[in-house]
Amino acid sequence: MPAPYPAITFEPAAAYPEVTPLRAALTAGDWAGVHALLDPLDWNGRSLLVGLAGEVSGIEPFLRSVTAAHPGDTLAPTLLAAHLIRVGWDIRTGARAQYVSREQFEQFHAYLRQAEQLLIDVCARDPGNAAAWQLRLRAARGLELGQAEARRRYDRLSRAFPHHVSAQQSLLQQFCPKWSGTWDKAFAFARECMAAAPEGAHNAVVLAEAHLERWTDGDSSAERARYRKDPQFKRDIWEAAQRSVLHPRFEHRHGWVSVRSMFALMLCVAEFWDAAIAQFTALGHLASEYPWSYLGGVEGLEKFRGEAYAKGGQR
């Protein structure tokens, strides 16, 4: 009998060792410890960890006190802004706008405006702070500042830190129709990100994500089924995988779990079963909540994983 599939965890601390001590340092009010964990990281890793730090409950008073006590330190207001944005989005929820109440929007925008004021100051004092600019992209989307302003913020970030994957993913969301964009604009940007990045980099995942958004936007199961058969869709997913997760220079640096998770799903959708199996194998028990949150979480992952192994080969 084959061994059972590994039980999946969406817990980022299982993949990135800095997460648990960072959460502990924030909860304990250990500011030196927070710096010691974040300062050695490149902007890719620091942006990821700043976002995860923002999810820690109850840290707003501590971060406000540090921000007041250390006015020259841009890390504290960046973390505080990340936390405020997270609280605001939790209030808004991920629902489409028509399902969000007026009261939710008011609270959501209030939190984002607080974060925006903090980040304006951070970016003025530290223009190369990629984590702060990335957060400003998310704030711009929530505050409905428009496509041009979002692109301006992204361009400002990319001048200092080209190929910032999570910033590209944030701008892609802005360009999708659900945020008043167009599919043409979303796909043009996704292809721009993939083409500009070195082969083996994570950036081709942006094109896979654009196709995820388009596929799940289908009005019916029949429409989604037709999309899976579209030759352009299949070519795009295969090319994106070849330039990233299937390339010999692909690295398991910060963010790799979400990149392989996206390709595990989209290679299944495109019916490249063996390539999908390679992603599930590389991930083992790890996965990122997104994109599987679009498809029922762990249950959806297990469904696609089982189908990949059944149709692509033997365990």
NUGU-470543 format. One line per 8 residues: their letters; for each residue x, y negated, z negated of N, C-alpha, C. Coordinates in Angstrom, 1 decimal, padded with zeros to 4 digits. Atoms other than C-alpha are relative to their C-alpha. Layout:
# residues N
A = X Y Z X Y Z X Y Z; ...
***
This chain:
# residues 315
MPAPYPAI = 000.8 001.2 000.0 000.0 000.0 000.0 000.9 -001.2 000.0; -000.8 001.2 000.0 001.3 -003.5 000.8 -000.1 -000.7 -001.3; 000.0 000.8 001.2 002.2 -005.8 -002.1 -001.1 -001.0 000.1; 001.0 001.0 -000.1 -000.6 -008.2 -003.0 000.6 -001.4 000.4; -000.4 001.4 -000.3 -000.4 -011.8 -001.7 000.3 -000.7 -001.3; -000.3 000.7 001.2 001.2 -014.1 -004.2 -001.1 -000.9 -000.4; 001.0 000.9 000.4 -001.2 -016.1 -006.3 000.5 -001.5 000.3; -000.4 001.3 -000.4 -001.2 -019.7 -005.1 -000.1 -001.0 -001.1
TFEPAAAY = 000.1 001.2 000.9 -000.4 -022.8 -007.1 000.2 -001.3 000.8; -000.2 001.3 -000.6 -000.9 -026.4 -006.0 000.8 -000.9 -000.9; -000.7 000.8 001.0 001.1 -027.6 -009.0 001.4 -000.4 000.6; -001.3 000.5 -000.6 004.0 -029.8 -007.6 001.2 000.3 -000.8; -001.2 -000.3 000.9 006.2 -029.1 -010.6 000.6 001.4 000.3; -000.5 -001.3 -000.4 006.5 -025.5 -009.3 001.0 -000.1 001.1; -001.0 000.1 -001.1 008.4 -026.8 -006.3 001.1 -001.0 -000.3; -000.9 001.1 000.2 010.1 -030.0 -007.5 000.4 -000.1 -001.5
PEVTPLRA = -000.3 -000.1 001.4 012.0 -029.6 -010.8 000.0 -001.3 -000.8; 000.0 001.3 000.8 012.0 -033.3 -011.7 -001.4 -000.3 -000.5; 001.4 000.4 000.4 008.2 -033.4 -012.1 -000.3 000.2 -001.4; 000.4 -000.3 001.4 007.8 -031.8 -015.5 000.8 -001.0 -001.0; -000.6 001.0 001.0 010.5 -033.9 -017.3 -000.4 -001.4 000.3; 000.4 001.4 -000.2 009.3 -037.1 -015.6 -001.4 -000.2 -000.7; 001.3 000.2 000.8 005.7 -036.5 -016.9 000.3 -000.1 -001.5; -000.3 000.0 001.4 007.2 -035.8 -020.3 000.6 -001.3 -000.4
ALTAGDWA = -000.6 001.3 000.4 009.3 -038.9 -020.3 -001.0 -001.1 000.0; 001.0 001.0 000.0 006.4 -041.1 -019.3 -001.0 000.1 -001.2; 000.9 -000.2 001.1 004.1 -039.5 -021.9 000.6 -000.4 -001.3; -000.8 000.3 001.2 006.8 -039.9 -024.6 000.4 -001.5 -000.1; -000.4 001.3 000.0 007.5 -043.5 -023.6 001.5 -000.1 000.0; -001.4 000.0 -000.1 011.1 -042.7 -022.8 000.4 -000.6 001.3; -000.3 000.7 -001.2 012.0 -045.4 -020.3 001.4 000.4 000.6; -001.3 -000.4 -000.5 015.7 -044.5 -020.1 -000.1 001.4 000.7
GVHALLDP = 000.2 -001.3 -000.6 014.6 -040.9 -019.3 -000.6 -000.1 001.4; 000.7 000.2 -001.3 012.3 -042.1 -016.5 001.1 -000.5 001.0; -001.0 000.6 -000.9 015.2 -044.1 -014.9 001.0 001.1 000.3; -001.0 -001.1 -000.2 017.6 -041.1 -015.3 -000.5 001.0 001.0; 000.5 -001.0 -001.0 015.3 -038.9 -013.3 -000.3 -000.6 001.4; 000.3 000.6 -001.2 014.3 -041.3 -010.6 001.2 -000.7 000.8; -001.0 000.8 -000.6 017.4 -043.4 -010.0 000.9 000.9 001.0; -000.9 -000.8 -000.9 019.5 -040.5 -008.4 -000.7 000.4 001.3
LDWNGRSL = 000.7 -000.5 -001.1 016.8 -039.7 -005.8 000.1 -001.0 001.2; 000.2 000.8 -001.2 016.7 -041.0 -002.2 -001.4 -000.5 000.0; 001.3 000.6 000.0 013.7 -043.0 -001.2 -001.1 001.0 000.4; 001.0 -001.0 -000.3 011.9 -040.0 000.2 -000.4 000.7 -001.3; 000.3 -000.7 001.3 012.2 -038.2 -003.2 -000.6 -000.9 -001.0; 000.5 000.9 001.0 011.6 -041.3 -005.2 -001.5 -000.4 000.3; 001.4 000.3 -000.3 008.4 -042.1 -003.3 -000.9 001.1 -000.4; 000.9 -001.1 000.4 007.0 -038.7 -003.9 -000.2 000.1 -001.5
LVGLAGEV = 000.1 -000.1 001.5 007.8 -038.7 -007.6 -000.7 -001.2 -000.6; 000.8 001.2 000.4 006.4 -042.3 -008.0 -001.5 000.3 000.1; 001.5 -000.3 -000.2 003.1 -041.1 -006.5 -000.5 001.0 -001.0; 000.4 -000.9 001.0 003.1 -038.1 -008.8 -000.1 -000.5 -001.4; 000.0 000.6 001.3 003.9 -040.2 -011.8 -001.2 -000.8 -000.2; 001.3 000.8 000.1 000.9 -042.4 -011.0 -001.2 000.8 -000.5; 001.1 -000.8 000.3 -001.3 -039.4 -011.7 000.0 000.3 -001.5; -000.1 -000.3 001.5 -000.2 -039.1 -015.4 -001.0 -000.8 -000.8
SGIEPFLR = 001.0 000.7 000.7 -003.0 -040.0 -017.7 000.5 -000.8 -001.2; -000.3 000.8 001.3 -002.8 -042.7 -020.4 001.3 -000.8 000.0; -001.3 000.6 000.1 000.5 -044.3 -019.3 -000.1 -001.5 000.3; 000.1 001.5 -000.3 -000.9 -047.8 -018.4 000.6 -000.9 -001.1; -000.5 000.9 001.0 -000.2 -049.4 -021.8 001.6 000.1 -000.1; -001.4 -000.1 000.0 003.4 -048.0 -021.8 000.6 -000.8 001.1; -000.6 000.6 -001.2 004.1 -049.2 -018.3 -000.2 -001.5 000.0; 000.2 001.4 000.1 002.6 -052.6 -019.0 001.0 -000.6 -001.0
SVTAAHPG = -000.9 000.5 001.0 004.8 -053.0 -022.1 001.4 -000.1 000.6; -001.4 000.0 -000.6 008.0 -052.0 -020.1 000.1 -001.1 001.0; -000.1 001.1 -001.0 007.1 -054.4 -017.3 000.1 -001.3 -000.6; -000.1 001.3 000.7 006.7 -057.3 -019.8 001.4 -000.1 -000.6; -001.3 000.0 000.7 009.9 -056.3 -021.7 001.2 -000.1 000.9; -001.1 -000.1 -001.0 012.1 -055.8 -018.6 -000.4 -000.7 001.3; 000.5 000.7 -001.2 011.1 -058.5 -016.1 000.9 000.2 001.3; -000.9 -000.2 -001.2 014.1 -057.7 -013.8 -000.1 001.4 000.5
DTLAPTLL = 000.1 -001.4 -000.4 013.2 -054.0 -013.5 -001.2 000.2 000.9; 001.1 -000.1 -000.9 011.2 -053.3 -010.4 -000.6 001.4 -000.1; 000.6 -001.3 000.1 010.6 -049.6 -011.3 -001.3 000.0 -000.8; 001.1 000.0 000.9 008.2 -050.3 -014.1 -001.3 -000.5 000.8; 001.2 000.4 -000.7 005.7 -052.4 -012.0 -000.3 000.9 001.2; 000.3 -000.9 -001.1 006.0 -050.0 -009.1 -000.7 001.2 -000.5; 000.7 -001.1 000.6 005.0 -047.1 -011.3 -001.4 -000.4 -000.5; 001.3 000.5 000.5 002.3 -049.2 -012.9 -001.0 -000.2 001.2
AAHLIRVG = 000.9 000.2 -001.1 000.9 -050.1 -009.5 -000.4 001.4 000.6; 000.4 -001.3 -000.4 001.0 -046.4 -008.5 -001.1 000.6 -000.8; 001.0 -000.5 001.0 -001.0 -045.6 -011.6 -001.4 -000.7 000.3; 001.3 000.8 -000.2 -003.6 -048.4 -011.0 -000.6 000.5 001.4; 000.5 -000.4 -001.3 -004.0 -047.3 -007.3 -000.7 001.4 -000.2; 000.6 -001.3 000.2 -004.6 -043.7 -008.4 -001.3 -000.1 -000.8; 001.3 000.1 000.7 -007.2 -044.7 -011.0 -001.1 -000.6 000.9; 001.0 000.6 -000.9 -008.9 -046.9 -008.4 -000.6 001.0 001.0
WDIRTGAR = 000.5 -001.0 -001.0 -009.1 -044.1 -005.8 -000.8 001.1 -000.7; 000.8 -001.0 000.7 -010.3 -041.7 -008.4 -001.5 -000.5 -000.3; 001.3 000.6 000.1 -013.2 -044.1 -009.1 -000.8 000.0 001.3; 000.6 000.0 -001.3 -013.9 -044.5 -005.4 -000.4 001.4 000.5; 000.0 -001.3 -000.5 -013.5 -040.8 -004.7 000.3 000.1 001.5; -000.3 -000.1 -001.4 -012.7 -039.4 -001.3 -001.2 000.0 001.0; 001.3 000.0 -000.8 -016.3 -039.7 000.0 000.1 -001.1 001.0; 000.2 001.0 -001.0 -017.2 -041.6 003.1 -000.7 -001.2 -000.6
AQYVSREQ = 000.5 001.3 000.6 -018.1 -045.3 002.4 -001.5 000.0 -000.3; 001.4 000.1 000.3 -021.8 -044.8 002.7 -000.5 000.8 -001.2; 000.3 -000.7 001.2 -021.7 -042.4 -000.3 000.6 -000.5 -001.2; -000.6 000.6 001.1 -019.8 -044.7 -002.5 -000.8 -001.2 -000.5; 000.9 001.1 000.5 -021.8 -047.1 -004.8 000.7 -001.3 000.0; -000.5 001.4 000.1 -021.4 -050.8 -005.0 000.9 -000.1 -001.3; -000.8 000.0 001.2 -020.2 -050.4 -008.6 001.3 000.7 000.1; -001.2 -000.7 -000.2 -017.6 -047.9 -007.6 001.0 -000.9 000.9
FEQFHAYL = -000.9 000.8 -000.8 -016.3 -050.2 -004.9 000.5 -001.2 -000.7; -000.5 001.1 000.8 -016.1 -053.1 -007.3 001.1 000.3 -000.9; -001.1 -000.5 000.9 -014.0 -051.2 -009.8 001.2 000.4 000.8; -001.1 -000.5 -000.9 -011.9 -049.6 -007.0 000.8 -001.2 000.5; -000.7 001.1 -000.5 -011.1 -053.0 -005.5 000.7 -000.8 -001.1; -000.7 000.7 001.1 -010.3 -054.5 -008.9 001.3 000.6 -000.4; -001.3 -000.7 000.3 -007.7 -051.9 -009.6 001.0 -000.2 001.1; -000.9 000.2 -001.1 -006.2 -052.2 -006.1 000.6 -001.4 000.0
RQAEQLLI = -000.5 001.4 000.0 -006.0 -056.0 -006.4 001.1 -000.2 -001.1; -001.1 000.0 001.0 -004.0 -055.6 -009.7 001.3 000.6 000.5; -001.2 -000.6 -000.6 -001.7 -053.2 -008.0 000.7 -000.8 001.1; -000.5 000.8 -001.1 -001.3 -055.4 -005.0 000.8 -001.2 -000.5; -000.7 001.1 000.6 -000.2 -058.4 -007.2 001.4 000.5 -000.5; -001.3 -000.6 000.5 002.5 -056.2 -008.8 000.9 000.3 001.1; -000.8 -000.4 -001.1 003.7 -054.9 -005.5 000.5 -001.2 000.8; -000.5 001.2 -000.7 003.9 -058.3 -003.8 001.3 -000.5 -000.7
DVCARDPG = -001.1 000.5 000.7 006.3 -059.4 -006.5 001.2 001.0 000.1; -001.1 -001.0 -000.1 008.3 -056.1 -006.4 000.7 -000.2 001.4; -000.5 000.1 -001.3 008.7 -056.4 -002.6 000.7 -001.3 000.3; -000.7 001.2 -000.1 009.7 -060.0 -002.8 001.4 000.1 -000.6; -001.3 -000.2 000.7 012.5 -059.1 -005.3 000.9 001.1 000.5; -000.7 -001.2 -000.5 013.4 -055.8 -003.7 -000.5 000.4 001.3; 000.6 -000.2 -001.3 012.6 -055.9 000.0 000.2 001.4 000.6; -000.2 -001.3 -000.5 014.0 -052.4 000.6 -000.6 001.1 -000.8
NAAAWQLR = 000.7 -001.0 000.9 011.8 -050.7 -002.0 -001.0 000.8 000.8; 001.0 -000.8 -000.8 010.2 -048.0 000.2 -001.2 000.5 -000.8; 001.1 -000.6 000.8 008.1 -046.6 -002.6 -001.1 -001.1 -000.2; 001.0 001.1 000.2 006.5 -050.1 -003.2 -000.7 -000.3 001.3; 000.6 000.2 -001.2 005.9 -050.6 000.5 -001.0 001.1 000.4; 000.9 -001.1 -000.2 004.3 -047.2 000.8 -001.3 -000.2 -000.8; 001.1 000.2 000.8 002.0 -048.0 -002.1 -000.9 -001.2 000.6; 000.7 001.1 -000.6 001.1 -051.3 -000.3 -000.8 000.4 001.2
LRAARGLE = 000.8 -000.6 -001.1 000.0 -049.3 002.7 -001.3 000.6 -000.5; 001.2 -000.7 000.5 -002.4 -047.3 000.6 -001.0 -001.1 -000.6; 000.8 001.1 000.5 -003.6 -050.5 -001.1 -000.7 -000.8 001.1; 000.6 000.7 -001.2 -004.2 -052.2 002.3 -001.2 000.7 000.5; 001.1 -000.8 -000.5 -006.4 -049.4 003.4 -001.2 -000.1 -000.9; 001.1 000.1 000.9 -008.5 -049.5 000.3 -000.6 -001.3 -000.1; 000.5 001.3 000.1 -008.8 -053.2 000.3 -000.5 -000.5 001.4; 000.5 000.3 -001.3 -009.7 -053.1 004.0 000.6 -001.3 000.6
LGQAEARR = -000.7 001.2 -000.6 -007.1 -055.6 005.1 000.3 000.1 001.5; -000.1 -000.1 -001.4 -007.1 -054.3 008.6 001.2 000.7 000.6; -001.0 -000.7 -000.7 -005.0 -052.5 011.2 001.3 -000.8 000.1; -001.2 000.8 -000.2 -002.6 -055.4 011.9 000.8 -000.1 -001.3; -000.8 000.1 001.3 -001.7 -055.9 008.2 000.6 001.3 -000.4; -000.6 -001.3 000.3 -001.2 -052.2 007.7 001.2 000.3 000.8; -001.2 -000.2 -000.9 001.1 -052.0 010.7 001.1 -000.9 -000.4; -001.1 000.9 000.4 003.0 -055.1 009.5 000.7 000.6 -001.2
RYDRLSRA = -000.6 -000.6 001.2 003.6 -053.4 006.1 000.8 001.2 000.4; -000.8 -001.1 -000.4 004.7 -050.2 007.8 001.3 -000.4 000.7; -001.2 000.5 -000.7 007.1 -052.0 010.1 001.0 -000.5 -000.9; -001.0 000.6 000.9 008.6 -053.8 007.2 000.7 001.1 -000.8; -000.6 -001.1 000.6 009.2 -050.5 005.4 001.0 000.7 000.9; -000.9 -000.8 -001.0 010.6 -048.7 008.5 001.2 -000.7 000.4; -001.3 000.7 -000.3 013.2 -051.4 009.1 001.0 000.3 -001.1; -000.9 -000.4 001.1 014.7 -050.5 005.7 000.2 001.5 -000.1
FPHHVSAQ = -000.1 -001.5 000.2 013.9 -046.8 005.7 -000.8 000.7 001.2; 000.7 -000.6 -001.2 013.1 -045.3 009.2 -000.5 001.4 -000.4; 000.5 -001.4 000.1 011.1 -042.0 009.4 -000.5 000.4 -001.4; 000.6 -000.3 001.3 009.4 -042.3 006.0 -001.3 000.7 000.2; 001.1 -000.8 -000.4 007.0 -039.4 006.3 -001.3 -000.4 -000.7; 001.2 000.3 000.7 004.5 -040.3 003.6 -000.6 -001.3 000.4; 000.5 001.3 -000.4 004.3 -043.9 004.8 -000.7 000.2 001.4; 000.6 -000.3 -001.3 003.6 -042.6 008.4 -001.3 000.7 -000.2
QSLLQQFC = 001.3 -000.7 000.3 000.9 -040.3 007.0 -001.1 -001.0 -000.5; 001.0 001.0 000.5 -000.7 -043.3 005.2 -000.5 -000.9 001.1; 000.4 000.8 -001.2 -000.7 -045.4 008.4 -000.8 000.8 000.9; 000.9 -000.9 -000.9 -002.1 -042.5 010.4 -001.4 000.0 -000.5; 001.4 000.1 000.6 -005.1 -042.5 008.0 -000.7 -001.3 000.4; 000.6 001.3 -000.4 -005.6 -046.2 008.7 -000.4 000.0 001.4; 000.3 000.0 -001.4 -005.6 -045.5 012.4 -001.1 000.9 000.4; 001.1 -000.9 -000.3 -008.3 -042.8 012.2 -001.3 -000.8 000.1
PKWSGTWD = 001.3 000.6 -000.1 -011.9 -043.7 013.1 -000.7 -000.2 -001.3; 000.7 000.2 001.3 -013.1 -043.2 009.5 000.5 -001.3 -000.7; -000.5 001.3 000.6 -010.9 -046.3 008.6 000.0 -001.1 001.1; 000.2 001.0 -001.1 -012.1 -048.3 011.7 001.1 000.0 001.1; -001.0 -000.2 -001.1 -009.3 -047.0 014.0 -000.6 000.7 001.1; 000.4 -000.8 -001.1 -009.5 -044.9 017.1 000.9 001.2 000.1; -000.8 -001.2 -000.2 -008.3 -041.4 018.1 001.2 -000.4 000.9; -001.1 000.3 -000.8 -006.2 -042.9 020.8 001.2 -000.7 -000.8
KAFAFARE = -001.0 000.7 000.8 -004.4 -045.2 018.3 000.7 001.0 -000.9; -000.5 -000.9 001.0 -004.0 -042.4 015.8 001.0 001.0 000.7; -000.9 -001.0 -000.7 -002.5 -039.9 018.3 001.2 -000.7 000.6; -001.1 000.7 -000.5 -000.3 -042.5 019.9 001.1 -000.3 -001.1; -000.9 000.2 001.1 001.2 -043.4 016.5 000.7 001.3 -000.4; -000.5 -001.3 000.4 001.6 -039.7 015.6 001.1 000.5 000.9; -001.0 -000.4 -001.0 003.5 -039.0 018.8 001.2 -000.9 -000.1; -001.1 001.0 000.2 005.6 -042.1 018.2 000.9 000.5 -001.1
CMAAAPEG = -000.7 -000.5 001.2 006.6 -040.7 014.8 000.9 001.2 000.3; -000.6 -001.3 -000.3 007.5 -037.3 016.1 001.2 -000.2 001.0; -001.0 000.3 -001.0 009.5 -038.6 019.1 001.2 -000.7 -000.5; -001.1 000.9 000.6 011.6 -041.1 017.1 000.8 000.8 -001.0; -000.7 -000.6 001.1 012.6 -038.7 014.4 001.0 001.1 000.5; -000.9 -001.0 -000.4 015.6 -036.3 014.6 -000.7 001.4 000.0; 000.6 -001.3 000.0 014.7 -032.7 015.5 000.4 000.7 -001.3; -000.2 -000.7 001.3 014.3 -030.6 012.4 -000.5 -000.9 -001.2
AHNAVVLA = 000.6 000.9 001.1 012.9 -033.6 010.4 -001.4 000.4 -000.2; 001.4 -000.3 000.4 009.6 -033.5 008.7 -001.1 -000.7 000.8; 000.9 001.0 -000.6 008.0 -036.2 010.8 -001.0 000.5 001.0; 001.0 -000.6 -001.0 006.3 -034.0 013.4 -001.3 000.4 -000.7; 001.3 -000.4 000.7 003.8 -033.1 010.7 -001.1 -001.1 000.2; 001.0 001.0 -000.2 002.1 -036.4 011.4 -000.9 000.3 001.2; 000.8 -000.4 -001.2 001.0 -035.1 014.8 -001.0 001.2 -000.4; 000.8 -001.1 000.5 -000.3 -031.9 013.1 -001.2 -000.6 -000.8
EAHLERWT = 001.0 000.6 000.9 -002.2 -034.1 010.6 -001.1 -000.7 000.9; 001.0 000.6 -000.9 -003.8 -036.1 013.4 -001.0 001.0 000.6; 000.8 -001.1 -000.5 -005.1 -032.9 014.9 -000.9 000.6 -001.1; 000.9 -000.4 001.1 -006.4 -031.8 011.5 -001.2 -000.9 -000.2; 001.1 001.0 000.1 -008.4 -035.0 011.2 -001.0 000.1 001.1; 001.0 -000.1 -001.1 -009.8 -034.7 014.7 -000.8 001.3 000.0; 000.7 -001.3 000.0 -010.6 -031.0 014.3 -001.2 000.0 -001.0; 001.0 000.0 001.1 -012.4 -031.5 011.0 -001.1 -001.1 000.2
DGDSSAER = 001.0 001.0 -000.3 -014.3 -034.5 012.4 -001.1 000.5 000.9; 001.0 -000.6 -000.9 -016.2 -032.2 014.7 -001.4 000.1 -000.6; 001.4 000.0 000.5 -020.0 -032.4 014.3 -000.6 001.3 -000.3; 000.6 -001.4 000.1 -020.6 -028.7 014.6 001.1 001.0 000.0; -000.9 -001.1 -000.1 -018.9 -025.4 014.3 000.4 000.4 001.4; -000.3 -000.2 -001.4 -019.2 -025.0 018.0 001.0 -001.0 000.6; -000.9 001.0 -000.4 -017.4 -028.3 018.6 001.4 000.3 -000.5; -001.3 -000.3 000.6 -014.6 -027.3 016.2 000.6 001.2 000.7
ARYRKDPQ = -000.5 -001.2 -000.7 -014.3 -023.9 017.9 000.5 -000.4 001.4; -000.5 000.4 -001.3 -013.9 -025.6 021.3 001.3 -000.7 -000.2; -001.3 000.8 000.2 -011.2 -027.9 019.9 001.1 001.0 -000.2; -001.1 -001.0 000.2 -009.2 -024.8 018.8 000.5 000.6 001.3; -000.4 -000.5 -001.3 -009.1 -023.7 022.4 000.6 -001.0 000.9; -000.4 001.1 -000.8 -008.1 -027.0 023.8 001.5 000.1 000.3; -001.4 -000.2 -000.3 -004.7 -026.6 025.7 000.9 -001.1 -000.5; -000.9 001.1 000.5 -003.4 -030.1 024.7 000.2 000.2 -001.5
FKRDIWEA = -000.2 -000.2 001.5 -004.1 -029.3 021.0 001.0 001.1 -000.2; -001.0 -001.1 000.2 -002.2 -026.0 021.3 001.4 -000.4 000.3; -001.3 000.4 -000.4 000.7 -027.6 023.1 000.6 -000.9 -001.1; -000.5 000.9 001.0 000.9 -030.4 020.5 000.5 000.7 -001.3; -000.4 -000.7 001.3 000.9 -028.0 017.5 001.3 000.8 000.2; -001.2 -000.8 -000.3 003.5 -025.8 019.1 001.2 -000.9 000.1; -001.2 000.9 -000.1 005.8 -028.7 020.0 000.3 -000.6 -001.4; -000.3 000.6 001.3 005.4 -030.3 016.6 000.7 001.1 -001.0
AQRSVLHP = -000.6 -001.0 000.8 006.2 -027.0 014.9 001.4 000.3 000.4; -001.3 -000.3 -000.5 009.2 -026.4 017.1 001.0 -001.1 -000.4; -000.8 001.2 000.4 010.5 -029.9 016.2 000.2 -000.1 -001.5; -000.1 000.1 001.5 010.1 -029.3 012.4 000.1 001.3 -000.6; -000.1 -001.2 000.9 009.2 -026.2 010.5 000.7 001.2 000.7; -000.6 -001.1 -000.7 010.4 -023.8 013.2 001.4 -000.3 000.6; -001.3 000.4 -000.5 013.6 -025.7 013.9 001.1 000.4 -001.0; -001.0 -000.5 000.9 016.9 -024.4 012.4 000.5 -001.1 -001.0
RFEHRHGW = -000.5 001.0 000.9 017.7 -027.8 010.9 -001.1 -000.5 -001.0; 001.0 000.4 001.0 014.4 -028.1 008.9 000.5 000.3 -001.4; -000.6 -000.1 001.4 015.3 -028.7 005.2 -001.2 000.0 -001.0; 001.0 000.0 001.1 013.4 -028.0 002.0 000.4 -001.1 -001.0; -000.2 001.2 000.8 013.9 -031.5 000.7 -001.4 -000.4 -000.5; 001.3 000.4 000.6 011.2 -033.4 -001.2 -001.1 -000.2 001.1; 001.1 000.0 -000.9 007.9 -033.0 000.6 -000.2 001.2 000.9; 000.1 -001.2 -000.9 008.6 -029.7 002.3 -001.2 000.8 -000.2
VSVRSMFA = 001.2 -000.9 000.3 005.7 -027.9 000.6 -001.2 -000.5 000.8; 001.2 000.5 -000.7 003.1 -030.2 002.1 000.2 000.1 001.5; -000.3 -000.1 -001.4 004.8 -030.1 005.5 -000.3 001.5 000.5; 000.2 -001.4 -000.4 004.8 -026.3 005.6 -001.5 000.4 -000.2; 001.4 -000.3 000.2 001.3 -026.2 004.2 -000.9 -000.5 001.2; 000.7 000.5 -001.2 000.0 -028.4 007.0 000.2 000.9 001.2; -000.3 -000.9 -001.1 001.7 -026.2 009.6 -000.6 001.4 -000.2; 000.6 -001.3 000.2 000.5 -023.0 008.0 -001.5 000.0 000.4
LMLCVAEF = 001.4 000.1 -000.4 -003.0 -024.2 008.5 -000.2 -000.3 001.5; 000.2 000.4 -001.4 -002.7 -025.8 011.9 000.5 001.0 001.0; -000.4 -001.1 -000.9 -000.8 -022.9 013.4 -001.0 001.1 000.0; 001.2 -000.9 000.1 -003.7 -020.7 012.2 -001.1 -000.5 000.9; 001.1 000.6 -000.8 -006.2 -023.1 013.8 000.3 000.2 001.5; -000.4 -000.1 -001.3 -004.2 -023.0 017.0 000.3 001.5 000.4; -000.2 -001.5 -000.2 -003.9 -019.1 016.7 001.4 000.4 000.4; -001.4 -000.4 -000.1 -000.1 -019.0 016.6 000.2 000.8 -001.3
WDAAIAQF = 000.1 -000.7 001.3 -000.4 -016.3 014.0 001.4 000.4 -000.5; -001.3 -000.3 000.6 003.2 -015.2 013.7 000.7 -001.2 -000.5; -000.6 001.2 000.5 004.4 -018.7 013.3 -000.6 -000.5 -001.3; 000.7 000.3 001.2 001.8 -019.3 010.7 000.4 000.9 -001.1; -000.5 -000.9 001.0 002.9 -016.2 008.9 001.4 -000.4 -000.6; -001.3 000.5 000.4 006.4 -017.6 008.8 -000.1 -001.1 -001.0; 000.2 001.1 000.9 005.1 -020.7 007.0 -000.5 000.6 -001.4; 000.5 -000.6 001.3 003.1 -018.6 004.4 001.1 000.7 -000.7
TALGHLAS = -001.1 -000.7 000.6 006.2 -016.5 003.8 001.0 -000.9 -000.6; -000.9 001.0 000.6 008.4 -019.5 003.3 -000.5 -000.7 -001.2; 000.7 000.6 001.2 005.9 -021.0 000.9 -000.1 000.9 -001.2; 000.2 -000.9 001.2 005.4 -017.9 -001.2 -001.2 -000.3 -000.8; 001.2 000.4 000.9 003.2 -018.9 -004.1 -000.3 -001.5 000.0; 000.2 001.5 000.1 003.5 -022.6 -003.4 -000.9 -000.5 001.1; 000.8 000.7 -001.0 001.1 -024.9 -001.5 -000.3 -001.3 -000.5; 000.4 001.4 000.4 000.0 -028.5 -001.5 -001.5 000.0 000.1
EYPWSYLG = 001.5 000.1 000.1 -003.6 -029.4 -002.4 -000.5 -000.5 001.4; 000.4 000.5 -001.4 -003.9 -031.4 000.9 001.0 000.7 000.9; 001.3 000.1 -000.7 -004.7 -030.1 003.6 -001.0 001.0 -000.5; 001.0 -001.0 000.3 -006.4 -027.2 001.9 -001.2 -000.5 -000.7; 001.2 000.6 000.6 -008.7 -029.5 000.0 -001.1 -000.3 001.0; 001.0 000.1 -001.1 -010.4 -030.0 003.4 -000.8 001.2 000.2; 000.6 -001.3 -000.4 -011.3 -026.3 003.6 -000.2 000.9 -001.2; 000.4 -000.8 001.2 -012.2 -025.3 000.0 001.1 000.4 -000.9
GVEGLEKF = -001.0 -000.2 001.0 -008.9 -025.3 -001.7 000.7 001.4 000.2; -000.7 -001.3 000.0 -007.3 -021.9 -002.6 -000.8 001.0 000.8; 000.9 -001.0 -000.7 -010.3 -020.0 -001.2 000.2 -000.2 001.5; -000.3 000.2 -001.4 -009.7 -021.6 002.2 001.4 000.4 000.4; -001.4 -000.4 -000.3 -006.0 -021.0 002.1 000.0 001.6 000.1; -000.1 -001.5 000.0 -006.5 -017.3 001.2 -000.7 000.6 001.3; 000.7 -000.4 -001.2 -009.0 -017.0 004.1 000.9 000.0 001.2; -000.8 000.1 -001.2 -006.6 -018.3 006.7 001.3 000.8 -000.1
RGEAYAKG = -001.2 -000.8 000.2 -003.6 -016.5 005.2 -000.3 001.5 000.4; 000.4 -001.4 -000.3 -005.5 -013.2 005.4 -000.2 000.2 001.4; 000.2 -000.1 -001.4 -006.5 -013.9 008.9 001.3 000.1 000.8; -001.3 000.0 -000.6 -002.9 -014.7 009.9 000.7 001.4 000.0; -000.7 -001.3 000.2 -001.5 -011.5 008.5 -000.8 001.1 000.8; 000.8 -001.0 -000.7 -004.4 -009.4 010.0 000.2 -000.1 001.5; 000.0 000.2 -001.4 -004.0 -010.9 013.5 001.5 -000.1 000.6; -001.4 000.3 -000.4 -000.2 -011.7 013.6 001.0 001.1 -000.2
GQR = -000.9 -001.1 000.3 001.4 -008.6 012.2 -000.2 000.6 -001.3; 000.2 -000.7 001.2 001.9 -006.4 009.3 000.8 -000.6 -001.1; -000.8 000.4 001.1 003.0 -007.4 005.8 001.2 000.9 -000.2
***
